[in-house]
Amino acid sequence: MSPTVTASSSLNAARRTADLAALEHHPRVDVLVVGGGVTGAGVALDAASRGLSTVLVERHDLAFGTSRWSSKLVHGGLRYLAKGQLGIAYESARERDVLMRVTAPHLVRPLPMVVPVHRGDSLSKALFVRMGMGAGDLLRALAGTPGGVLPGSRLLNVRQTRRLLPGVARRGLLGGILSFDGQLVDDARLVVGLARTAAREGARIITRCSAESVSADGAVLRDEVTGRIVPVRPRAIVNATGVHADQLDPNVRLRPSRGSHLVLDGASIGDPRAALTVPIDGSVSRFVFALPQPDGRVFAGLTDEPVDGPAPRVPEAPEADVDFLLRQINRALETRLDRSDVLGAFAGLRPLLEGDGHSADLSRGHAVTVAPNGTVTVVGGKLTTYRAMAEQAVDTAVRVRRLSAGPCRTRSLPLVGAAAHEELDAVDAPRRLVARYGTEAADVLAEAGTDPALLVPAVRGITGAELRFGVRHEGAMDAGDLLDRRTRVGLVPAERARAEAAAKEAIDAAG
């Protein structure tokens, strides 16, 4: 298959410089989006695809905040159904269907998830879980997702359970409850795909650029690379800064919660072929998961703890969260894990809306509000429903600011690299690259040119060609962008250190 990448979707330092210069000369735009996470990138794509002149600014890098710290799951809303939140549950299932079949079929795969059942487990809890899985099947059907895309749930015997979960505790094992959900190969890659698709539709995507202030008359931007001040006059401003939304709109009331994950070697729990799903002590609607990743790692998570005080830019997983996750996962394992098995850890902050009770009980719904100065703020929600959130935010901006725009197109608009599975199967490139880049996998290989050394993995299959692609087409500006967001090597500190030289070489070569 011939290379498919186009200049219109490529993000790089040269385009960033040109976009900033154009904005200085022509500061009038239809929509300014502040925030480069999944919601902000989704808003930029929605607005640009409706024909609105759109600029997205991000203080750091794409997917710098919460969007890269998720469980990498595209949830169908089962948890919300258990709490009676029918609207959120259906919205989640519907948006999962859009991601898996239209928007990003190259980035999302069906993930088997197994709740093991042991003798002595509460029969009522097991029945509740099975009924919940059945309700999840109903949600899938209502959303229109075919069984060939996302299979239905079923019961497993002991042999089937152990085949999927070789590390499960054997004593008293009766079987398991199998269900399926969506899994992203990488949440940060979804954000990059959204931003590049928005750029293809005409949006200017400018990282390392902060919104110093916003008002009814405009906004003041600051180029974080040069310190240059750039005043702009957008007709509408959308605040998509997540847990930091109150810094642009003091009327927003948030109660962030921290979700921590551990990074494990899959071999430490028997190289599972499904996600080990363990109900948390004392709860029927909360679980911890050991989620197998395509690279052989396992992410064990997650916690749900309230965070007081200012939200940190890069949160850390505290020791208490590490202990909690090990304790919960060990309840279902034959061989117990200890601290030596933890290769790394990460934590993200959920931008939950203010409410009463424990953070785990707060709604995962989203809100779109309009500040007195006319700024539209979109906050709350979760990664799976980013598209619906973006659509509502742009609808609100169009209505309130009286913009002339076409209808929303994102329900049927594939991201760069997306294609039907038959086409993806025909791409002449390693399957690992196809899973991350889709039809653009051949373009990644082409970055090597005539230098075969660029196709030799630096660490965990990642090559110099892949790193160069990140700089030339995906907006990476330094080694941190490449290792922590484009490739995710940084999730394991020891591997990050080994890849640092290769990342710097890619930056220098592209420069």
N, C-alpha and C positions, 0 to 999 in steps of 0.2 A: 504494500500500500504506500502511495506517495505521501510525503510530508503534508500536514494540513494546517500548521500554525500560520496565522496571518498577522501582519503588522498591526492591524486595527485592534487586536486583542492583546498585544504584547505590552507589558509594563516593564519599564527599566528606568535608569537614572536619566537618560537623555529625554525620554518622554516626560518624566516628571518636571525637568527643567523647562521644557517647552510649554507644558500645561500651566506652570506657575507664571511664566512670562506672559502667556496669552491672557491669564486671569488679571494680571496687573494692567494690561492695556484695555481689557474689556471686562470690567468688574461686575457688569449686570448679568445675572444668570437667573434661571427659573427656580432651581432648587439647590440649596446647600445642605449636604448630609454631613453631620458631625459624628464620627465613630466608624471604625473600620472592622468591626466584628461581623458576625453572620447577619445580624439584623440590619446594620448600616449598609453592608454590601448588598443585601437584598433590597433595601429601599432604593439605593442608587440604580440597581438594575431595573426595578419596577418603573422608576421615574424616567430613566433614559429611554426605556423601551416604549414609553407612551409618547415620546417625542419632546420631552422637556429637557432643556439644557441643564445639565446636572454636574455638580462638583461634589466629590466626597473627600473630606480631609480626616486624617488620622494622626494623632500626636506621635505614635510610635510606628508600628508595622501592622500590616493586615493580620488579623487573628491574634493580636498581642495579648488580649485580655481573656475573658471568660470563654470565648468561643473555642479556644484550643485546649481547654481543660475539662472537657466533657467526658462521659463514658464512651463516646464514639457510637452511641446507639441512636437509631432512628425509631423512637418509641411509638407504638400504636395506641397508647393511652389507657392500657389496662389498669394501671394504678389509679388513674382518675375515675375510672368506672367503678372501682371498688369503693371510692369515697362518694359516689353519687354525682360526680361532676360530669354529667353526660355530654354537655356541649364541648368541653375540653377534650374528652375522650374521643368523640367523633372527629373533631378537628384534627387531632393527632393522627388518627388512622387515615383520614383523607390526605393529609399532607405527606404522610409516609408513602402513600400510594403514588403521589405525584413525583416524589424523589426517586422511588425505585423504578418507575416505569417511563418517566419523561425527562425530568430535570437532570438527574445524575445516576443513571443505571450503572455507569462505570465505577462509581464511588461507593455504592451501597449494595450489600449482598444479604441474603437471608441468613440469619444466625440461629442455629438450634440452641435452645435454652432448657436445661433440665433441673427440676426440683427433685432431688433424691428423697425417697421415703424409707424411713427405717422403723423397725419394730420399736414401739415405745413413743413414736411421734403421735401428736394429737390427731385422732381420726377426724375431728371436726375441722382442724386446720387444713389437713390434706384434702378434705372434701371441698372446703372453701376455695383452695387453690385450684382444684380441678374445675369447679364451677366458674371461677374467674377466667381460666384458660378458654373455656367454652364461650364465655361472653366475649373474649378477645377474638374468637373465630367469627362471631356475629359482627363485631366491629369491622373486621377485615372484609367480610362479605358486603356490608353496607357501604364501605368505601370503594367497592368495585375491584378490589385486588384479587386477581385469579389465584387459585391454589398452586398453579405452576410457578408463580412469582413468590408466594409466601404460603407454604403448606399449613394445614390445620394442625391442631394439637391432638395428642393421643397419649395413652398410658404405655409405659415400657415395663418389660420384665427385668429381672436382675441381670441377665446376660446383656441385654440391650443397653441398660443403664451403665454397666461397667465398660462396655465398648466405647460409649461416648465420653464417659468420665472415668478413665483408668485409675485415677487417684482417689476416688470416692471411698469413704469408710465402708468396709465390707461386712463387718459384724452387724447382723440384724437387718441388712439391706433387703427390702421387699420389692423394690423397683423404682420407677421414677415417673414424673409427669413432664412430658415434652411439649414445648410450644416453640413458636418461631417469631422473631422480630427482625427489624432491619439493623444492619451494622455498617457504619462508615469505615472505609479503610483509613480515613484520617479526617478529623473535623476541620483542621486548618486548611486542608486541601479544598474542602467545600467552600470556605471563605474566599480563597484565592480564585477558585473557579467562578464564583459569583462576581468578584471584582473585575476579572478579565472579561467576562461576558458583558458586564456593564460598560467597560471600556470599548468593547466591540460595538455596542449600541450608541456610543458617542459620549459617555460620561468621562469626566476627568477624575482620575483616582490619584490623590496626592498624599503620600505618607510622609512622616516626619514634618507634619504641618498641623499646628494646633489652632483651635478657635479661642482666642484670648478673651473675646467678649461677643455677645450677640444682643441685638436690640431691634426695635421695630423699624429702625432706619437701615440696618445692615449688620455686618459682622466684621471683626478685625481678626485676620489670620496672621500667624507667625510661622515663618519658615524655620524649623528647628535646626536646619543644617547651616544656614547663613545668618540667622537672626533677623532677616528682613521682614518688615511689617507689610502685609498686603490687605488693604481694605477691600471689601467686596459688598455688592448690593444685591443679594438674592431676593427674589420675590417671596420665597418660602424657605424656612429653615426647619430641618428635621433633626431633633436631638436623639441620637441612637447610641448613647455612650454607656448604656447598661448600668452597672452599679455606681457609676459616677454621674448619672443623669441629673442629680440634684445640684451639681456645680453649675450647670447651665440653666436649670429651672428649679429654683428653691421651693416651688410649690409641690414638687414630687416628694412623696414619702415612701422610702424604701426600708426594707429590713433584710439585708443580705444574709445568705447562709452559705456556709463553706462545705463543699463536697470534695473529699480527699480520695486519692487512689494510690495504690502501691503498684510498682512495676516489678514483675517476677519473671523468672525464666520458666517457660512452659514445662520443662522437664521436672521442675520441683514439685509439680502436681500431676505428673503423669502425661504431659502433653495432651490436654483435653481436646476433644473434637466438638465440644459444645460448651456453652457457658454454664458453669456451676452456679446454681441459684439457691441461696440459703435464706429462709425467712429469719428476720431479726427476732431475737428473744422478746417475747411480749407483744409482738405486732403481727397482724395478718396481712398488712398492705405494704410493708417495707421489707426490702430484701438487700442482701449484699451479693455481689456477683464476682466471679472469677472469669473474666472475659478473654478468650483466646484471640490473639492478634495474628494477622497474616505473616508477621516476621518471626513467629515462634515465642514471642513474649506473651504474658498474661497481665491484664490490668485487673486488680482486685479493688472493688469499691462498692458503695461509696458512703460517705458520712453525710450528715445533714445537721450542721451545728450553726447556731446564730453567731453573727460577727458584730461586735460592738466597736464603735469608733470609726474613724475614716477608713474607707476601703483601700487596702494596699494595691499598688499597681501589679505586683507579682506576689500573690499569696503563697504561703508555704504550708505543707502538711505537718501539723504538730505531732509530737510523740504520742499524745493521747489518741489521736486518730489512727496512727500506725498500730498501736496496741489493740484498739477496738476492732480494726479490720482483720488483723491476724487471729484474734480470738473468735470472731464470728465465722471466718472461713474454716478455721481448724475444727469447728464442730462437725463438719461434713467430710473431713479428709482422713485417709488411712494413716498417712505420715504427717505429723504436725510441722507447720512452718515456724521458723523463728526469724529473728532480725537478720541473720546472715543470709537469708533467702531474698531479702528486699534489695533489689538492684537500684531502685530509685523511687521517688514519690512525687506526686504533684497534687495541687489543690486549685479549685476554681470557686468563684463567688457567684451565686445565683442572685440576680437582681429581683428578689421577690417584693411584691407589693406589701405595704404595711398592713398588719392584721393582728388579731389576738391569737394566743396559744403558741405552741412550739413551732419552730421554723418548718419542721417536717409536715406540719398540718396546714401551712399556708397555701393558698391557691397558686397553681402554676399558670393561671390565666395571665393575659397581658392587658395593658391599658394604653390607650392613645388619648393624650390630653393636649389642650391648647393653653399656653401661658398667656398672661395679659399682654405681653409684647408680640404675640402671634406665633411664637415658636411652637412647633408640633413635637411633642415628646412621645416616643414609643418605648415602653419598658415592660419588664416582666416576661412571661412566656418562657419558651425553651427553644433549643436549637431546631427541633423537628418542625415547629410551626413558624419558622422565620418568614416564610413566603407569605403566609396569611397576615402576619403582623405588618410586613412591609406594604402589602396591598392596602390594608386599612389605614396605615400612616399616610401613604400617598393620596388615597381617596380624601382623607381629612385635609391635607395640605391644599389639594386642588379645590375643594369646596370652600375652605376658609379664606384662602388667598385669591380665589376666583381665577385660577389658572386655566388655560385652554390646553386640554390634554386628551389623548385617546384613551380607550379602555385598557384595563389591565391585561397584559399578555403573558405573564410569567407562569401561568398554569400549563401552558403548552410550549414554553420556550426552553429548549435544552441548553445546558451549559457547554462551554468549550470542552471538547473531548468526548462529549456524550454521544451515544449511538445505541442502536438496538444490539442485543447480545450477539446476534448472528454477525453483525459487522465488526464488533469488538473481537470476536473469535478469529476473524480473518486478519487482524492487524499483525504484521510481521515484526514482532518484538517480544521480549520476555514477558511472561504473564504478570510478573510483579509490576512492571512498568505500565502495562495495559490497565491494571487495577487502580493505578494512581493517576495516570494521564489519559486513559482512554485512547481515542484515535490519534492523539498527539504523541503517543509513545515512540513512534518512528522519528519524530522531530527531536526527542531527547537523545536517541542514538546518533542522530545526524550531528549533534554538537561535538562529537568526537572527531569529526572530519577524517583526516588520514592518520590520526594519532591513536593507535590501539591502546596506549597506556590510559587514555581517558575512559576506557570501558572496563578497566580493572577496578573492582570494588575497593573503596577506601575503608569502609566498615559496614557490616550487615547488608551487603549488596548495593550500597550507594556508591555511584561512580562519579568521577570528575565531570563526565558529560552531563549527568543529572544536575550537578551543582551549577554548571555553567548555564544550563537551561533556566534554572531558578533566577539567575542574575539577568539574563538577556530577555526573558519573557514573562517572569512572574514577580518582578518588582523587588527582588531581594537586593539590599544595599550593603549588607555587611555579613560577617560570618554568623552572627546571632540569628539573622533572618533565615539563613540557609539551614543551620543546624537545629534551631529551636522551633521553626514554623514550617519551612518548606519540606524538610525531611524528617523531623522529630528525633534525630539522633540524640538531642540534648536531654531526652527523658532518662537516659542512663549516663550519669556524669563521666564515668570512665570511658565510654565510647565517644562521648563528645570531645574529650581531650584528644583522642586518637584521630579524629576527623578534622580537627581545627586547621591543620596545615593545608589540607586539600581544599577546605572552604576558602581560605585566604588566597590560595592559588587561583580559584575560580573567580573571585572578586577582581584580582589583579588582571587576569586574562581578559575579562569582559570589559574592564576599564580602558 
